[in-house]
Amino acid sequence: MTTPLTLTRTTDAQGRPVVKVAGEIDLSNTGAFASALEDTTGPIVVDLTEVLYIDSAGMSVLFTHAGRAELVVTPLLAPIIEVSGLTSVTKVSGMEG
């Protein structure tokens, strides 16, 4: 069974594509998550502020796009993002809390 995940595409004030993610990211839905990020070229903002859970498969998708992605997270996800090492390979905001 696929875990519910909502992916919304918008643009930010600088015109960069934004993928807003809501729900849980796990092995059952990483294909859709990866596709949403692959549908754009160049810099992308990945807004994870409504993500309640992310597993290693979801983290793998983020690492794949780390060279061009800026992540927006909440203090809930901040420890996972930091321990994974993503903060050393991509810009992450929302870590404070």
GUDO-371778 format. One record per atom (N, C-alpha, C): residue number from 1; residue in one letter; x, y, z. Coordinates in nm, 4 decimals, decimal comma, padded with zeros to 6 digits. Layout:
<pt nr="NUM" rest="A" xx="X" yy="Y" zz="Z"/>
...
//
This chain:
<pt nr="1" rest="M" xx="00,0845" yy="-00,1185" zz="00,0000"/>
<pt nr="1" rest="M" xx="00,0000" yy="00,0000" zz="00,0000"/>
<pt nr="1" rest="M" xx="00,0889" yy="00,1247" zz="00,0000"/>
<pt nr="2" rest="T" xx="00,0547" yy="00,2188" zz="-00,0826"/>
<pt nr="2" rest="T" xx="00,1308" yy="00,3424" zz="-00,0928"/>
<pt nr="2" rest="T" xx="00,0921" yy="00,4386" zz="00,0185"/>
<pt nr="3" rest="T" xx="00,1924" yy="00,4954" zz="00,0840"/>
<pt nr="3" rest="T" xx="00,1700" yy="00,5946" zz="00,1879"/>
<pt nr="3" rest="T" xx="00,1262" yy="00,7249" zz="00,1216"/>
<pt nr="4" rest="P" xx="00,0212" yy="00,7910" zz="00,1745"/>
<pt nr="4" rest="P" xx="-00,0247" yy="00,9169" zz="00,1151"/>
<pt nr="4" rest="P" xx="00,0836" yy="01,0248" zz="00,1167"/>
<pt nr="5" rest="L" xx="00,1016" yy="01,0872" zz="00,0022"/>
<pt nr="5" rest="L" xx="00,1986" yy="01,1937" zz="-00,0137"/>
<pt nr="5" rest="L" xx="00,1420" yy="01,2958" zz="-00,1104"/>
<pt nr="6" rest="T" xx="00,1492" yy="01,4226" zz="-00,0740"/>
<pt nr="6" rest="T" xx="00,1022" yy="01,5295" zz="-00,1609"/>
<pt nr="6" rest="T" xx="00,2215" yy="01,6090" zz="-00,2099"/>
<pt nr="7" rest="L" xx="00,2292" yy="01,6300" zz="-00,3400"/>
<pt nr="7" rest="L" xx="00,3373" yy="01,7051" zz="-00,4029"/>
<pt nr="7" rest="L" xx="00,2753" yy="01,8204" zz="-00,4810"/>
<pt nr="8" rest="T" xx="00,3112" yy="01,9420" zz="-00,4440"/>
<pt nr="8" rest="T" xx="00,2562" yy="02,0605" zz="-00,5087"/>
<pt nr="8" rest="T" xx="00,3702" yy="02,1402" zz="-00,5694"/>
<pt nr="9" rest="R" xx="00,3570" yy="02,1756" zz="-00,6960"/>
<pt nr="9" rest="R" xx="00,4609" yy="02,2535" zz="-00,7639"/>
<pt nr="9" rest="R" xx="00,4191" yy="02,3995" zz="-00,7739"/>
<pt nr="10" rest="T" xx="00,5105" yy="02,4887" zz="-00,7335"/>
<pt nr="10" rest="T" xx="00,4893" yy="02,6330" zz="-00,7447"/>
<pt nr="10" rest="T" xx="00,6234" yy="02,6961" zz="-00,7812"/>
<pt nr="11" rest="T" xx="00,6321" yy="02,8282" zz="-00,7720"/>
<pt nr="11" rest="T" xx="00,7588" yy="02,8988" zz="-00,7875"/>
<pt nr="11" rest="T" xx="00,7737" yy="02,9957" zz="-00,6712"/>
<pt nr="12" rest="D" xx="00,8984" yy="03,0282" zz="-00,6376"/>
<pt nr="12" rest="D" xx="00,9210" yy="03,1232" zz="-00,5289"/>
<pt nr="12" rest="D" xx="00,9370" yy="03,2640" zz="-00,5858"/>
<pt nr="13" rest="A" xx="00,9657" yy="03,3607" zz="-00,4996"/>
<pt nr="13" rest="A" xx="00,9775" yy="03,5007" zz="-00,5413"/>
<pt nr="13" rest="A" xx="01,0893" yy="03,5229" zz="-00,6421"/>
<pt nr="14" rest="Q" xx="01,1911" yy="03,4350" zz="-00,6407"/>
<pt nr="14" rest="Q" xx="01,3011" yy="03,4463" zz="-00,7371"/>
<pt nr="14" rest="Q" xx="01,2736" yy="03,3694" zz="-00,8664"/>
<pt nr="15" rest="G" xx="01,1567" yy="03,3100" zz="-00,8770"/>
<pt nr="15" rest="G" xx="01,1202" yy="03,2348" zz="-00,9967"/>
<pt nr="15" rest="G" xx="01,1700" yy="03,0919" zz="-00,9993"/>
<pt nr="16" rest="R" xx="01,2308" yy="03,0465" zz="-00,8889"/>
<pt nr="16" rest="R" xx="01,2782" yy="02,9077" zz="-00,8834"/>
<pt nr="16" rest="R" xx="01,1613" yy="02,8127" zz="-00,8618"/>
<pt nr="17" rest="P" xx="01,1678" yy="02,6951" zz="-00,9203"/>
<pt nr="17" rest="P" xx="01,0634" yy="02,5972" zz="-00,8954"/>
<pt nr="17" rest="P" xx="01,0678" yy="02,5505" zz="-00,7496"/>
<pt nr="18" rest="V" xx="00,9500" yy="02,5304" zz="-00,6935"/>
<pt nr="18" rest="V" xx="00,9363" yy="02,4806" zz="-00,5567"/>
<pt nr="18" rest="V" xx="00,8489" yy="02,3555" zz="-00,5612"/>
<pt nr="19" rest="V" xx="00,8945" yy="02,2507" zz="-00,4953"/>
<pt nr="19" rest="V" xx="00,8112" yy="02,1323" zz="-00,4754"/>
<pt nr="19" rest="V" xx="00,7796" yy="02,1280" zz="-00,3268"/>
<pt nr="20" rest="K" xx="00,6526" yy="02,1478" zz="-00,2935"/>
<pt nr="20" rest="K" xx="00,6071" yy="02,1418" zz="-00,1552"/>
<pt nr="20" rest="K" xx="00,5570" yy="01,9999" zz="-00,1301"/>
<pt nr="21" rest="V" xx="00,6115" yy="01,9394" zz="-00,0257"/>
<pt nr="21" rest="V" xx="00,5832" yy="01,8000" zz="00,0047"/>
<pt nr="21" rest="V" xx="00,5071" yy="01,7925" zz="00,1362"/>
<pt nr="22" rest="A" xx="00,4006" yy="01,7136" zz="00,1387"/>
<pt nr="22" rest="A" xx="00,3227" yy="01,6960" zz="00,2611"/>
<pt nr="22" rest="A" xx="00,2928" yy="01,5484" zz="00,2811"/>
<pt nr="23" rest="G" xx="00,3064" yy="01,5028" zz="00,4057"/>
<pt nr="23" rest="G" xx="00,2765" yy="01,3636" zz="00,4381"/>
<pt nr="23" rest="G" xx="00,4011" yy="01,2900" zz="00,4824"/>
<pt nr="24" rest="E" xx="00,4127" yy="01,1660" zz="00,4410"/>
<pt nr="24" rest="E" xx="00,5254" yy="01,0813" zz="00,4769"/>
<pt nr="24" rest="E" xx="00,5949" yy="01,0332" zz="00,3502"/>
<pt nr="25" rest="I" xx="00,7279" yy="01,0404" zz="00,3507"/>
<pt nr="25" rest="I" xx="00,8057" yy="00,9942" zz="00,2367"/>
<pt nr="25" rest="I" xx="00,8703" yy="00,8617" zz="00,2751"/>
<pt nr="26" rest="D" xx="00,8327" yy="00,7563" zz="00,2027"/>
<pt nr="26" rest="D" xx="00,8916" yy="00,6247" zz="00,2288"/>
<pt nr="26" rest="D" xx="00,9066" yy="00,5486" zz="00,0979"/>
<pt nr="27" rest="L" xx="00,9553" yy="00,4276" zz="00,1071"/>
<pt nr="27" rest="L" xx="00,9829" yy="00,3479" zz="-00,0119"/>
<pt nr="27" rest="L" xx="00,8620" yy="00,3360" zz="-00,1045"/>
<pt nr="28" rest="S" xx="00,7425" yy="00,3373" zz="-00,0491"/>
<pt nr="28" rest="S" xx="00,6225" yy="00,3179" zz="-00,1311"/>
<pt nr="28" rest="S" xx="00,5919" yy="00,4361" zz="-00,2223"/>
<pt nr="29" rest="N" xx="00,6465" yy="00,5537" zz="-00,1931"/>
<pt nr="29" rest="N" xx="00,6114" yy="00,6698" zz="-00,2757"/>
<pt nr="29" rest="N" xx="00,7326" yy="00,7508" zz="-00,3238"/>
<pt nr="30" rest="T" xx="00,8527" yy="00,6974" zz="-00,3077"/>
<pt nr="30" rest="T" xx="00,9699" yy="00,7729" zz="-00,3520"/>
<pt nr="30" rest="T" xx="00,9766" yy="00,7886" zz="-00,5038"/>
<pt nr="31" rest="G" xx="00,9119" yy="00,7010" zz="-00,5774"/>
<pt nr="31" rest="G" xx="00,9080" yy="00,7174" zz="-00,7230"/>
<pt nr="31" rest="G" xx="00,8391" yy="00,8469" zz="-00,7616"/>
<pt nr="32" rest="A" xx="00,7257" yy="00,8752" zz="-00,7003"/>
<pt nr="32" rest="A" xx="00,6538" yy="00,9996" zz="-00,7274"/>
<pt nr="32" rest="A" xx="00,7330" yy="01,1203" zz="-00,6796"/>
<pt nr="33" rest="F" xx="00,7961" yy="01,1064" zz="-00,5635"/>
<pt nr="33" rest="F" xx="00,8778" yy="01,2145" zz="-00,5084"/>
<pt nr="33" rest="F" xx="00,9947" yy="01,2449" zz="-00,6018"/>
<pt nr="34" rest="A" xx="01,0660" yy="01,1424" zz="-00,6453"/>
<pt nr="34" rest="A" xx="01,1785" yy="01,1606" zz="-00,7372"/>
<pt nr="34" rest="A" xx="01,1327" yy="01,2225" zz="-00,8684"/>
<pt nr="35" rest="S" xx="01,0206" yy="01,1770" zz="-00,9208"/>
<pt nr="35" rest="S" xx="00,9679" yy="01,2313" zz="-01,0471"/>
<pt nr="35" rest="S" xx="00,9376" yy="01,3795" zz="-01,0355"/>
<pt nr="36" rest="A" xx="00,8818" yy="01,4205" zz="-00,9215"/>
<pt nr="36" rest="A" xx="00,8493" yy="01,5617" zz="-00,9010"/>
<pt nr="36" rest="A" xx="00,9753" yy="01,6474" zz="-00,9043"/>
<pt nr="37" rest="L" xx="01,0854" yy="01,5961" zz="-00,8516"/>
<pt nr="37" rest="L" xx="01,2107" yy="01,6708" zz="-00,8532"/>
<pt nr="37" rest="L" xx="01,2773" yy="01,6639" zz="-00,9893"/>
<pt nr="38" rest="E" xx="01,2650" yy="01,5526" zz="-01,0589"/>
<pt nr="38" rest="E" xx="01,3272" yy="01,5347" zz="-01,1897"/>
<pt nr="38" rest="E" xx="01,2552" yy="01,6108" zz="-01,3003"/>
<pt nr="39" rest="D" xx="01,1312" yy="01,6488" zz="-01,2749"/>
<pt nr="39" rest="D" xx="01,0536" yy="01,7223" zz="-01,3756"/>
<pt nr="39" rest="D" xx="01,1031" yy="01,8649" zz="-01,3958"/>
<pt nr="40" rest="T" xx="01,1976" yy="01,9093" zz="-01,3150"/>
<pt nr="40" rest="T" xx="01,2515" yy="02,0446" zz="-01,3272"/>
<pt nr="40" rest="T" xx="01,4013" yy="02,0366" zz="-01,3522"/>
<pt nr="41" rest="T" xx="01,4540" yy="02,1421" zz="-01,4124"/>
<pt nr="41" rest="T" xx="01,5983" yy="02,1509" zz="-01,4316"/>
<pt nr="41" rest="T" xx="01,6493" yy="02,2716" zz="-01,3550"/>
<pt nr="42" rest="G" xx="01,7757" yy="02,2723" zz="-01,3251"/>
<pt nr="42" rest="G" xx="01,8345" yy="02,3841" zz="-01,2526"/>
<pt nr="42" rest="G" xx="01,7981" yy="02,3814" zz="-01,1054"/>
<pt nr="43" rest="P" xx="01,8238" yy="02,4937" zz="-01,0367"/>
<pt nr="43" rest="P" xx="01,7976" yy="02,5011" zz="-00,8927"/>
<pt nr="43" rest="P" xx="01,6509" yy="02,4759" zz="-00,8591"/>
<pt nr="44" rest="I" xx="01,6291" yy="02,4108" zz="-00,7454"/>
<pt nr="44" rest="I" xx="01,4939" yy="02,3789" zz="-00,7009"/>
<pt nr="44" rest="I" xx="01,4878" yy="02,3910" zz="-00,5491"/>
<pt nr="45" rest="V" xx="01,3739" yy="02,4370" zz="-00,5009"/>
<pt nr="45" rest="V" xx="01,3490" yy="02,4429" zz="-00,3575"/>
<pt nr="45" rest="V" xx="01,2583" yy="02,3254" zz="-00,3238"/>
<pt nr="46" rest="V" xx="01,2970" yy="02,2486" zz="-00,2235"/>
<pt nr="46" rest="V" xx="01,2163" yy="02,1359" zz="-00,1774"/>
<pt nr="46" rest="V" xx="01,1665" yy="02,1722" zz="-00,0381"/>
<pt nr="47" rest="D" xx="01,0385" yy="02,2033" zz="-00,0301"/>
<pt nr="47" rest="D" xx="00,9770" yy="02,2457" zz="00,0952"/>
<pt nr="47" rest="D" xx="00,9241" yy="02,1229" zz="00,1686"/>
<pt nr="48" rest="L" xx="00,9925" yy="02,0859" zz="00,2758"/>
<pt nr="48" rest="L" xx="00,9577" yy="01,9676" zz="00,3540"/>
<pt nr="48" rest="L" xx="00,8872" yy="02,0049" zz="00,4853"/>
<pt nr="49" rest="T" xx="00,8359" yy="02,1257" zz="00,4955"/>
<pt nr="49" rest="T" xx="00,7792" yy="02,1723" zz="00,6221"/>
<pt nr="49" rest="T" xx="00,6530" yy="02,0986" zz="00,6638"/>
<pt nr="50" rest="E" xx="00,5924" yy="02,0250" zz="00,5727"/>
<pt nr="50" rest="E" xx="00,4726" yy="01,9481" zz="00,6082"/>
<pt nr="50" rest="E" xx="00,4985" yy="01,7969" zz="00,6036"/>
<pt nr="51" rest="V" xx="00,6256" yy="01,7598" zz="00,6043"/>
<pt nr="51" rest="V" xx="00,6629" yy="01,6182" zz="00,6056"/>
<pt nr="51" rest="V" xx="00,6731" yy="01,5724" zz="00,7510"/>
<pt nr="52" rest="L" xx="00,6039" yy="01,4633" zz="00,7808"/>
<pt nr="52" rest="L" xx="00,6024" yy="01,4095" zz="00,9164"/>
<pt nr="52" rest="L" xx="00,7022" yy="01,2970" zz="00,9366"/>
<pt nr="53" rest="Y" xx="00,7481" yy="01,2374" zz="00,8266"/>
<pt nr="53" rest="Y" xx="00,8375" yy="01,1218" zz="00,8345"/>
<pt nr="53" rest="Y" xx="00,9093" yy="01,1080" zz="00,7016"/>
<pt nr="54" rest="I" xx="01,0364" yy="01,0714" zz="00,7075"/>
<pt nr="54" rest="I" xx="01,1118" yy="01,0388" zz="00,5862"/>
<pt nr="54" rest="I" xx="01,2044" yy="00,9221" zz="00,6182"/>
<pt nr="55" rest="D" xx="01,2032" yy="00,8202" zz="00,5321"/>
<pt nr="55" rest="D" xx="01,2908" yy="00,7053" zz="00,5555"/>
<pt nr="55" rest="D" xx="01,4147" yy="00,7160" zz="00,4671"/>
<pt nr="56" rest="S" xx="01,4979" yy="00,6141" zz="00,4700"/>
<pt nr="56" rest="S" xx="01,6242" yy="00,6173" zz="00,3956"/>
<pt nr="56" rest="S" xx="01,6024" yy="00,6271" zz="00,2449"/>
<pt nr="57" rest="A" xx="01,4952" yy="00,5707" zz="00,1943"/>
<pt nr="57" rest="A" xx="01,4665" yy="00,5811" zz="00,0507"/>
<pt nr="57" rest="A" xx="01,4379" yy="00,7267" zz="00,0127"/>
<pt nr="58" rest="G" xx="01,3639" yy="00,7955" zz="00,0970"/>
<pt nr="58" rest="G" xx="01,3366" yy="00,9374" zz="00,0736"/>
<pt nr="58" rest="G" xx="01,4627" yy="01,0214" zz="00,0847"/>
<pt nr="59" rest="M" xx="01,5482" yy="00,9877" zz="00,1814"/>
<pt nr="59" rest="M" xx="01,6745" yy="01,0592" zz="00,1970"/>
<pt nr="59" rest="M" xx="01,7623" yy="01,0388" zz="00,0737"/>
<pt nr="60" rest="S" xx="01,7589" yy="00,9204" zz="00,0173"/>
<pt nr="60" rest="S" xx="01,8358" yy="00,8920" zz="-00,1029"/>
<pt nr="60" rest="S" xx="01,7940" yy="00,9833" zz="-00,2183"/>
<pt nr="61" rest="V" xx="01,6649" yy="01,0074" zz="-00,2313"/>
<pt nr="61" rest="V" xx="01,6159" yy="01,0994" zz="-00,3358"/>
<pt nr="61" rest="V" xx="01,6722" yy="01,2388" zz="-00,3106"/>
<pt nr="62" rest="L" xx="01,6711" yy="01,2840" zz="-00,1851"/>
<pt nr="62" rest="L" xx="01,7250" yy="01,4169" zz="-00,1547"/>
<pt nr="62" rest="L" xx="01,8740" yy="01,4245" zz="-00,1869"/>
<pt nr="63" rest="F" xx="01,9494" yy="01,3214" zz="-00,1543"/>
<pt nr="63" rest="F" xx="02,0922" yy="01,3215" zz="-00,1865"/>
<pt nr="63" rest="F" xx="02,1158" yy="01,3247" zz="-00,3372"/>
<pt nr="64" rest="T" xx="02,0323" yy="01,2583" zz="-00,4129"/>
<pt nr="64" rest="T" xx="02,0457" yy="01,2580" zz="-00,5589"/>
<pt nr="64" rest="T" xx="02,0360" yy="01,3989" zz="-00,6154"/>
<pt nr="65" rest="H" xx="01,9545" yy="01,4836" zz="-00,5535"/>
<pt nr="65" rest="H" xx="01,9310" yy="01,6193" zz="-00,6039"/>
<pt nr="65" rest="H" xx="01,9999" yy="01,7264" zz="-00,5193"/>
<pt nr="66" rest="A" xx="02,0872" yy="01,6855" zz="-00,4275"/>
<pt nr="66" rest="A" xx="02,1497" yy="01,7802" zz="-00,3347"/>
<pt nr="66" rest="A" xx="02,2314" yy="01,8884" zz="-00,4051"/>
<pt nr="67" rest="G" xx="02,2880" yy="01,8583" zz="-00,5186"/>
<pt nr="67" rest="G" xx="02,3690" yy="01,9564" zz="-00,5897"/>
<pt nr="67" rest="G" xx="02,2918" yy="02,0749" zz="-00,6439"/>
<pt nr="68" rest="R" xx="02,1611" yy="02,0616" zz="-00,6533"/>
<pt nr="68" rest="R" xx="02,0813" yy="02,1711" zz="-00,7080"/>
<pt nr="68" rest="R" xx="01,9627" yy="02,2091" zz="-00,6201"/>
<pt nr="69" rest="A" xx="01,9459" yy="02,1406" zz="-00,5095"/>
<pt nr="69" rest="A" xx="01,8292" yy="02,1630" zz="-00,4246"/>
<pt nr="69" rest="A" xx="01,8618" yy="02,2474" zz="-00,3029"/>
<pt nr="70" rest="E" xx="01,7641" yy="02,3271" zz="-00,2641"/>
<pt nr="70" rest="E" xx="01,7659" yy="02,3952" zz="-00,1354"/>
<pt nr="70" rest="E" xx="01,6506" yy="02,3362" zz="-00,0561"/>
<pt nr="71" rest="L" xx="01,6775" yy="02,2884" zz="00,0634"/>
<pt nr="71" rest="L" xx="01,5752" yy="02,2249" zz="00,1454"/>
<pt nr="71" rest="L" xx="01,5216" yy="02,3215" zz="00,2490"/>
<pt nr="72" rest="V" xx="01,3924" yy="02,3173" zz="00,2703"/>
<pt nr="72" rest="V" xx="01,3283" yy="02,3923" zz="00,3778"/>
<pt nr="72" rest="V" xx="01,2666" yy="02,2874" zz="00,4692"/>
<pt nr="73" rest="V" xx="01,3107" yy="02,2843" zz="00,5951"/>
<pt nr="73" rest="V" xx="01,2671" yy="02,1812" zz="00,6888"/>
<pt nr="73" rest="V" xx="01,2111" yy="02,2444" zz="00,8162"/>
<pt nr="74" rest="T" xx="01,1587" yy="02,1607" zz="00,9015"/>
<pt nr="74" rest="T" xx="01,1123" yy="02,2028" zz="01,0336"/>
<pt nr="74" rest="T" xx="01,2072" yy="02,1457" zz="01,1382"/>
<pt nr="75" rest="P" xx="01,2002" yy="02,1946" zz="01,2604"/>
<pt nr="75" rest="P" xx="01,2837" yy="02,1358" zz="01,3662"/>
<pt nr="75" rest="P" xx="01,2592" yy="01,9859" zz="01,3854"/>
<pt nr="76" rest="L" xx="01,1437" yy="01,9352" zz="01,3463"/>
<pt nr="76" rest="L" xx="01,1158" yy="01,7913" zz="01,3550"/>
<pt nr="76" rest="L" xx="01,2110" yy="01,7110" zz="01,2668"/>
<pt nr="77" rest="L" xx="01,2335" yy="01,7583" zz="01,1439"/>
<pt nr="77" rest="L" xx="01,3203" yy="01,6872" zz="01,0500"/>
<pt nr="77" rest="L" xx="01,4667" yy="01,7270" zz="01,0613"/>
<pt nr="78" rest="A" xx="01,4934" yy="01,8379" zz="01,1269"/>
<pt nr="78" rest="A" xx="01,6294" yy="01,8908" zz="01,1335"/>
<pt nr="78" rest="A" xx="01,7330" yy="01,7885" zz="01,1805"/>
<pt nr="79" rest="P" xx="01,7082" yy="01,7115" zz="01,2865"/>
<pt nr="79" rest="P" xx="01,8107" yy="01,6145" zz="01,3293"/>
<pt nr="79" rest="P" xx="01,8413" yy="01,5084" zz="01,2230"/>
<pt nr="80" rest="I" xx="01,7404" yy="01,4639" zz="01,1528"/>
<pt nr="80" rest="I" xx="01,7600" yy="01,3632" zz="01,0483"/>
<pt nr="80" rest="I" xx="01,8432" yy="01,4211" zz="00,9345"/>
<pt nr="81" rest="I" xx="01,8099" yy="01,5421" zz="00,8945"/>
<pt nr="81" rest="I" xx="01,8813" yy="01,6085" zz="00,7857"/>
<pt nr="81" rest="I" xx="02,0272" yy="01,6327" zz="00,8261"/>
<pt nr="82" rest="E" xx="02,0479" yy="01,6746" zz="00,9497"/>
<pt nr="82" rest="E" xx="02,1832" yy="01,7034" zz="00,9965"/>
<pt nr="82" rest="E" xx="02,2677" yy="01,5772" zz="01,0107"/>
<pt nr="83" rest="V" xx="02,2132" yy="01,4744" zz="01,0747"/>
<pt nr="83" rest="V" xx="02,2884" yy="01,3494" zz="01,0953"/>
<pt nr="83" rest="V" xx="02,3206" yy="01,2824" zz="00,9620"/>
<pt nr="84" rest="S" xx="02,2329" yy="01,2967" zz="00,8651"/>
<pt nr="84" rest="S" xx="02,2549" yy="01,2327" zz="00,7346"/>
<pt nr="84" rest="S" xx="02,3720" yy="01,2940" zz="00,6588"/>
<pt nr="85" rest="G" xx="02,4057" yy="01,4178" zz="00,6910"/>
<pt nr="85" rest="G" xx="02,5120" yy="01,4868" zz="00,6192"/>
<pt nr="85" rest="G" xx="02,4629" yy="01,5774" zz="00,5080"/>
<pt nr="86" rest="L" xx="02,3322" yy="01,5860" zz="00,4884"/>
<pt nr="86" rest="L" xx="02,2792" yy="01,6719" zz="00,3828"/>
<pt nr="86" rest="L" xx="02,3181" yy="01,8178" zz="00,4019"/>
<pt nr="87" rest="T" xx="02,3325" yy="01,8604" zz="00,5270"/>
<pt nr="87" rest="T" xx="02,3672" yy="02,0003" zz="00,5517"/>
<pt nr="87" rest="T" xx="02,5048" yy="02,0367" zz="00,4977"/>
<pt nr="88" rest="S" xx="02,5882" yy="01,9378" zz="00,4716"/>
<pt nr="88" rest="S" xx="02,7215" yy="01,9665" zz="00,4177"/>
<pt nr="88" rest="S" xx="02,7242" yy="01,9665" zz="00,2648"/>
<pt nr="89" rest="V" xx="02,6163" yy="01,9232" zz="00,2013"/>
<pt nr="89" rest="V" xx="02,6156" yy="01,9164" zz="00,0543"/>
<pt nr="89" rest="V" xx="02,5062" yy="02,0006" zz="-00,0108"/>
<pt nr="90" rest="T" xx="02,4176" yy="02,0597" zz="00,0675"/>
<pt nr="90" rest="T" xx="02,3133" yy="02,1443" zz="00,0115"/>
<pt nr="90" rest="T" xx="02,2699" yy="02,2478" zz="00,1151"/>
<pt nr="91" rest="K" xx="02,2098" yy="02,3534" zz="00,0691"/>
<pt nr="91" rest="K" xx="02,1598" yy="02,4565" zz="00,1604"/>
<pt nr="91" rest="K" xx="02,0318" yy="02,4069" zz="00,2257"/>
<pt nr="92" rest="V" xx="02,0258" yy="02,4253" zz="00,3581"/>
<pt nr="92" rest="V" xx="01,9088" yy="02,3825" zz="00,4354"/>
<pt nr="92" rest="V" xx="01,8670" yy="02,4992" zz="00,5239"/>
<pt nr="93" rest="S" xx="01,7397" yy="02,5367" zz="00,5171"/>
<pt nr="93" rest="S" xx="01,6886" yy="02,6401" zz="00,6064"/>
<pt nr="93" rest="S" xx="01,5786" yy="02,5804" zz="00,6940"/>
<pt nr="94" rest="G" xx="01,5552" yy="02,6443" zz="00,8078"/>
<pt nr="94" rest="G" xx="01,4540" yy="02,5959" zz="00,9016"/>
<pt nr="94" rest="G" xx="01,5114" yy="02,5044" zz="01,0074"/>
<pt nr="95" rest="M" xx="01,6425" yy="02,4960" zz="01,0169"/>
<pt nr="95" rest="M" xx="01,7068" yy="02,4070" zz="01,1124"/>
<pt nr="95" rest="M" xx="01,6958" yy="02,4591" zz="01,2555"/>
<pt nr="96" rest="E" xx="01,6808" yy="02,5900" zz="01,2689"/>
<pt nr="96" rest="E" xx="01,6723" yy="02,6473" zz="01,4026"/>
<pt nr="96" rest="E" xx="01,5424" yy="02,6071" zz="01,4705"/>
<pt nr="97" rest="G" xx="01,5429" yy="02,6010" zz="01,5957"/>
<pt nr="97" rest="G" xx="01,4193" yy="02,5642" zz="01,6632"/>
<pt nr="97" rest="G" xx="01,4474" yy="02,5407" zz="01,8030"/>
//
